[in-house]
């Protein structure tokens, strides 16, 4: 049993988003990685700030 037991459509959408995120991050492909976030999202680290 998984931690999330919502509707199958939601589970599929979450999995697709996670797979898209992981693929873009592993290829260091900024555009599709940023597409995984909300339009007003900020990713802040000690080295950089990225906005979508």
C-alpha distances in whole Angstrom, upper triangle without the diagonal:
4,7,8,8,12,14,13,17,16,13,15,18,16,15,19,20,19,20,23,23,23,25,28,28,28,31,32,33,33,34,30,29,31,29,26,27,29,32,34,31,33,31,34,34,37,38,38,37,35,35,34
4,5,7,10,12,12,15,13,10,13,15,13,12,16,17,15,17,20,20,20,22,25,24,25,28,29,29,30,30,27,25,27,26,22,23,25,29,30,27,29,28,30,30,33,35,34,33,32,31,30
4,6,9,13,13,16,13,11,14,15,13,13,17,17,15,18,20,20,20,23,25,24,25,28,29,29,29,30,27,25,26,25,21,22,23,27,28,25,27,26,28,28,31,33,32,31,30,30,29
4,6,9,10,12,10,8,11,12,10,11,15,15,14,17,19,19,19,22,24,24,25,28,28,28,28,28,25,23,24,23,20,20,21,25,26,24,26,25,27,29,32,33,32,31,29,28,27
4,7,8,11,9,8,11,13,12,13,16,17,16,19,21,21,22,25,26,27,28,30,31,31,31,31,27,26,27,25,22,23,23,27,28,26,29,28,31,32,35,37,36,34,32,31,30
4,6,8,6,7,10,11,10,12,15,16,16,18,20,21,22,24,26,26,28,30,31,30,30,29,26,25,25,24,20,21,21,25,26,25,27,27,30,32,35,37,35,33,31,30,28
4,5,5,6,9,10,11,12,14,16,17,19,20,21,23,24,26,27,29,31,32,30,30,29,26,25,26,23,21,22,22,25,27,26,29,29,32,34,38,38,37,35,32,31,28
4,5,5,6,9,10,10,12,14,15,16,18,20,21,22,24,26,27,28,30,29,29,28,24,24,25,23,20,22,22,26,28,27,29,29,32,34,38,38,36,35,32,31,28
4,5,5,6,9,10,11,12,14,15,16,18,20,21,23,24,26,27,28,27,27,25,22,22,23,20,18,19,20,23,25,24,27,27,31,33,37,37,35,33,30,28,26
4,5,5,6,9,10,11,12,14,15,16,18,20,21,22,24,26,27,25,25,24,20,20,21,18,15,17,17,20,22,21,24,24,28,30,33,34,32,30,27,26,23
4,5,5,6,9,10,11,12,14,15,16,18,20,21,22,24,25,25,25,24,20,20,21,19,16,17,19,22,24,22,25,24,28,29,33,33,32,30,27,26,24
4,5,5,6,9,10,10,12,14,15,16,18,20,21,22,24,23,23,22,18,18,20,17,15,17,19,22,24,23,25,25,28,30,33,33,31,30,27,26,23
4,5,5,6,9,10,11,12,14,15,16,18,20,21,22,21,21,19,16,16,17,14,12,14,15,18,20,19,22,22,25,27,31,31,29,27,24,23,20
4,5,5,6,9,10,11,12,14,15,16,18,20,21,20,20,19,16,15,16,14,11,12,14,17,19,18,20,19,23,24,28,28,27,25,22,21,19
4,5,5,6,9,10,10,12,14,15,16,18,20,19,20,19,15,15,17,15,12,14,17,20,22,20,22,21,24,25,29,29,27,26,23,23,21
4,5,5,6,9,10,10,12,14,15,17,18,17,17,16,13,13,15,13,10,13,16,18,21,19,21,20,24,25,29,28,27,25,22,22,19
4,5,5,6,9,10,11,12,14,15,16,15,15,14,10,10,11,10,7,10,12,15,17,15,17,17,20,22,25,25,23,22,19,18,15
4,5,5,6,9,10,10,12,14,15,15,15,15,12,10,13,12,8,11,14,17,19,16,18,16,19,20,24,24,22,21,19,19,17
4,5,5,6,9,10,10,12,14,13,15,15,11,11,13,13,10,13,17,19,21,19,20,19,22,22,26,25,24,23,20,20,18
4,6,5,6,8,10,11,12,11,12,11,8,7,10,9,7,11,14,16,19,17,18,17,20,21,25,24,22,21,18,18,15
4,6,5,6,9,10,10,10,10,11,8,6,8,9,6,9,13,15,17,14,15,13,17,17,21,20,18,18,15,15,13
4,6,5,6,9,10,10,12,13,10,8,12,12,10,13,16,19,20,17,18,15,18,18,21,20,19,19,17,18,17
4,6,5,6,8,8,11,12,9,8,12,12,11,14,18,20,22,19,20,18,20,20,23,22,21,21,18,19,17
4,6,5,6,5,7,8,6,5,9,10,9,12,16,17,19,17,17,15,18,18,21,19,18,18,15,16,14
4,5,5,6,8,10,9,6,10,11,11,13,16,18,19,16,16,13,15,15,18,16,15,16,13,15,14
4,5,8,10,13,11,10,13,15,14,16,20,22,23,20,19,17,19,18,20,18,18,19,17,19,18
4,5,9,11,10,10,13,14,14,17,21,22,23,21,20,18,20,19,21,19,18,19,17,19,18
4,6,9,9,8,11,13,14,15,19,20,21,18,17,15,17,16,18,16,15,15,13,15,15
4,6,6,6,9,11,12,14,17,17,19,17,17,15,17,18,20,18,16,16,13,14,13
4,6,5,6,9,10,11,14,14,16,14,13,12,14,15,18,16,13,13,9,10,10
4,5,5,6,9,11,13,12,15,14,14,14,17,18,21,19,16,15,11,11,9
4,5,5,7,9,12,13,15,14,15,14,18,19,22,20,18,17,13,13,10
4,5,6,8,11,12,14,12,12,11,14,16,19,17,15,14,11,11,9
4,5,6,8,9,10,9,9,9,13,15,18,17,14,12,8,8,5
4,5,8,8,11,10,12,12,16,18,22,21,18,16,12,10,7
4,7,9,12,10,12,12,15,18,21,21,18,16,13,11,9
4,6,8,6,9,9,13,16,19,19,16,14,11,9,7
4,5,5,9,11,14,18,21,21,18,15,12,9,7
4,6,9,12,15,18,22,21,18,15,12,8,6
4,7,10,13,16,20,20,16,13,11,7,6
4,7,10,13,17,17,14,10,8,6,6
4,6,10,13,13,10,7,6,5,7
4,7,10,11,8,6,5,6,9
4,7,8,6,5,7,9,12
4,5,5,6,9,12,15
4,6,8,11,15,18
4,7,10,14,17
4,6,10,13
4,7,10
4,7
4
